[in-house]
Amino acid sequence: MPEVSLSEIERLSKRALENHGAAPWVAAHVADAIARAEAVGNKICGLYYLESYCLQLSSGRVKGDADPEVTRPRPGTVKVDARHGFAQPAFARGLPQALDAARECGVASLAVGHAHTCTSLGYFTRQIAEAGMIGMGMTNASPIVAPPGGKTRVLGTNPFAFSVPDGEGGVAMQFDQSTTTVALGKITMAKAAGERIPEGWAVDAEGRPTTDPEEALKGSLVSMGGYKGWGLGLMVEILAAGMTGGVVSRDVNPLKAPEGPPHDLGQFYLLIDPTTSDAFAGRLAQVAAGVALDEGARMPGQGKAERDPVVLEEPVWAQLQQLAG
């Protein structure tokens, strides 16, 4: 299998997106997110999505030349209308004002509405942490989760991410996870590979546990921790849709379908200035020291080194080259 540098993945991804209608500055932000996902082995949020991005650009499902509008209706509130374009450039437009708002107010929100799927939330909250702020982010997705005891899909995987600055321009800890036991992409990849899935990931259309990915896709994913994960998923749903004007999960069409209405999703972020507490740095150090007492234990996100170059599967490499022309 070929080894490909991150810079080459980013360059070819950018060219592919431009070939299919994305403005150069838009393509640059999306290509950066793709490369960053591949660097940490997050294949579901990397090149796995590139083909659908290109097809949706060609069909007009995502607007490749959208010019996001940023407003600040209150001192601690920043809103971005992505205008049915990609989430990455919309976030980039709003982040500077959101950081200013957090410095001025101590806490600020950044609501990105009417956007394409953002894939990895950690890509965004990491940028917040690298700027010195605590970052929390959340979004909703296609309906695939029924309430405990129910069969009707109400929520998406509804992920959230949390990144903490280390005070030196880096990240002390970060987690990025769905509120289901597993991300939907794990199911679709298992189906494509003809593999079974572990019991506990999903139930079939009748609410029975299943290890068949095809039956799982007809049924429902399972919330992590049962009712506890279900509650977190509802929290994400209410904030991601309610605070951004994005659609609720039940109205989200299949994210990778080449044609159809825009995703119209919302991503909601909270930025917290840790310098408002004189105790923050010391307490963070104490927590990290406690985690490190046991050999092999670590803070989330620690020890995850970026790979460069990245080993790509032959079909993925061939498709990247083909899309880039």
N, C-alpha and C positions, 0 to 999 in steps of 0.2 A: 504494500500500500504506500502511496506517495506521502512524503513529508513536505508540508507547505508552510511557508512562513506566515505569520499573522499579517504582515504588511501586504503580502500577495493576496491573502484571503480578503483583506479590506479593499485592496485596489480592484480586484476582479468583481467583488460584490457591488462596489460603487459603479463600475462600468455597466454591470448587468442592470442595475436599477435605472441608470440613466438611459440605457438602450430601450427600456420599456416605459419611459416617460417621466421619470423623477428629475426634478431640478437638481443641479449639481450640489448645492448646499444641503438639500434634503437627503440626497443619496449618501452624502458624506456622513451624516449623523446616523443613518440606518446601518450603513456598512460598518461603522465603528462599533455599534452594538452587536452586530453579527460576529465580528472578530473577537470582541471581549468575551462573548459567550463561548466560542470555540476554545479560547485560551484556557478556560477553567473546566472544559469538558461538558459544558451544558449544551449538548447537541440539539436538544429540543428547541432551544431559543436561538440557535445559530443558523447554519446553512440549511437546516431542516425546513425553515420558513422561506428561504429565498425564492424558490420557484413560485410559491403562492403570492409573494409580494409582487413579483414580476407580472404574473397573470392578472392580478387585481389592478395593477397599474394600467395594463393594456385595456382592461374592460371598463375602467373608470370607477371600480368599486372603492379604490383609495385614490385620493387626489395627489398626484405627485408634485404639483406646483402650488399647493395650498400655502397661503401666507397667514400663519397663526396670528391671532389678535390677543394682545395682553392688556388686561385692565387691573386696577388696584382699587376696588370700591371702598375698602376700609384700610386703615394703616397696617393691619396684620393679615390681610386677605389679598391674595393674588389669583386671578382667574385667567385661563388661556382657552380661547376657542380655537381648536385645531382645524376647524372647517373641513372635517372629514379627510384630513391628511394623516401622515404618520405621527405617532406619539413622540418619537425621539426628538425631532426638530421643534415640536410644540413645547416640550419640556425645556429644551435648551433656550427657547425664547423667554420663558417665564422664570427660569431659575435665578438670574441675577436680581430681579426685583424681589423674589421670594427671600433670597438671602439678606437683602437689605432690610426687608420687613422683619425678619427674625432678629437681626441685630438691633433694630430699633425697638421692637416690642417684646423680645424675649422668646416669643412663640409666634409662628406664622403658618398659614395654610397655603398650599398651592393646588388649585383645582384645574385639571386639564380635562376639558369636555369635548365631545364630538370628535373623538380620535379613533385611529386604527388600533388594533391590539398592540400592547407595549411589550409583549413577551416577558423578558426577565425584569422584574421590579427591582432586583438588587442592582442592576445597572444604573438605575436612577438614584436610589438611596445612597449608593456608594459615592456618587458625585456630591451629594449633600454632605456626607461625612468628611470627604476630602476637603470640603470648604470650611470645615470646623464645626458643623452643626450635627446634632442628632437627627437622623432622618427616618421617618416611617412612611411607607407607601402601601397602597392597596388598589385593587381593581377587580371587576367582576368579569364573567365570561359566559360562554354558551351554556344553557341549562343542561346539567348532567347529574345533579344531586337532588335526591328526594329527601324529605324530612325523615328522621328516624321513625319507623312505624308506618311510613307512607310509601307510595309508588309514583307519585307525580313529580316530575323534575321541576324544581323551583329555583335552585341556585346553580352557579357555575363552580368551578374549582376555587374561585375567589381567593387568590393568593394575597399575601402581604409580606412585606420585607421591613427589616429594621437594621440600620447601620449606625455604629457609634464611632466618633472620631477618636484618634489616639493623641491628639494635641500636637502632632508633628506633621500634619498634612496627609496622614494615612488613616487606616481603619482598624480600630481595636477589636471589633467583632461585627459580624454580619450574619443574619440568616434571611433566607428568601424561600418561602414555602407556600404550598397551597393549603387550604383548610380542609382538604380531603386527605385520605390516607396516602394517596399517590396522585401525581399530576396526570391529566388526561393523556398527554403525549406518551406516557409509559404504556398505556393500554393500546393506543394506536400503533406504536412501534412493535409491541408484542404481536399484535394481529398481523402486521406486515411481515414479520419474521416467522410466523407460524408457530409461535411459542405460547405456552400456557402462562397464566398469571397466578401469583400467590393468592391463597384464600384470605379473605379479609380486605381485599382491595375494592371489590365491587359485588353487586347483587344483580340478578337478571330481572327481566320485566315483571316477574311475579314477586320480586323482593327476596328471592332465595340466593344464598351465597353461591358464587360461581368462580371457576378458574378459567373459563373460556372467554377470551377477550372480545369475541364477536357478540356473545350473549351479554357481556358487561356493557358494551356500547349500546345495546338495545335496552339495558336496564338503567342502573344508577351507580355512580361511585359512592363510596362510604366516607362520611365525615370522619376526620381523625378524632379519636376519643369519643365517638358517638355524639351524645347531646352537647358535649363541651365544644367539639369542633363545629357542630351545627350552629351553635351560638356565635362563634367567631365568624363563620361564613355569613351569617345574617348581619353582623356588624359591618363587615366589609361591603356587603351589598348595599346597605343603607347609606354608607358614606360615599362609596364609589359612584353610585347612581344619583343619590339625593343631593350631594354637594357639588356635583359637576353638571347635572342635566343630561348625563348619559343614560342609555337605556338600561332597564332592569334585565337580569339574566334571562328571564323567560322570553324576552323580545330580541335576544341576540341570535342572529343567524349563524350557521356554521362558519367558523373563522377562516378556514382554508378554502372555502368554495371560491372558484375563480370569478364568478359573477354574482350579482345580487345587490341589495342595498348596502350602503356603507356600514361598517361595524358600529359606529356611533357610541363608542365606549367612553367611560370616564375613568381617570386615575386621580386619586386623592392623596396628597402628601402633607405631612406635618413636619415642620422644621423647628427644632428646639435649640436654643443657644445654651450650651452647658456652662458658660461663664456666668450665668445668672445665679449659680450655686458655687460658693467657695469650696464646697466639699466634694464636688463631682469628681475631679481628677483623682483625689485620694481614695474615694470609695470605689471607683472603677479599678484602681490598682489593687485594692484589697480583694475585690471579687475575683479578678484575674489570678491573683496569687492563690486564692482558695481553690480555684479550678485546677491549677497546676500542681496541687499537692499529690495527686494520684498520677502515677506514670501512665502516659497514653491519653490522659484527659486533656481537653483543650477548649478554648472559647470557640463558638461557632465562627467559621470563616478563617480561623488561624490554621496555618500549615497548608493552605490550598495555594500552591505555587502555580503561576501561569506557565503554560507550555508554549514554547516557540522554538522550533516549528511544531505544527500540529499534524498528527497522522490522520489522513482522511481516507475513507473507503473509496474504492475506485469509482463506483457509480456517482458518489457525491462530488468527487473531483471532476469527473467528466461533465456532470450537469453544470457545475460552476463555470467551467470553461465554455460550455455551449451557450449558457445564458449571457455570458460576457461577450460572446461573439468572437 
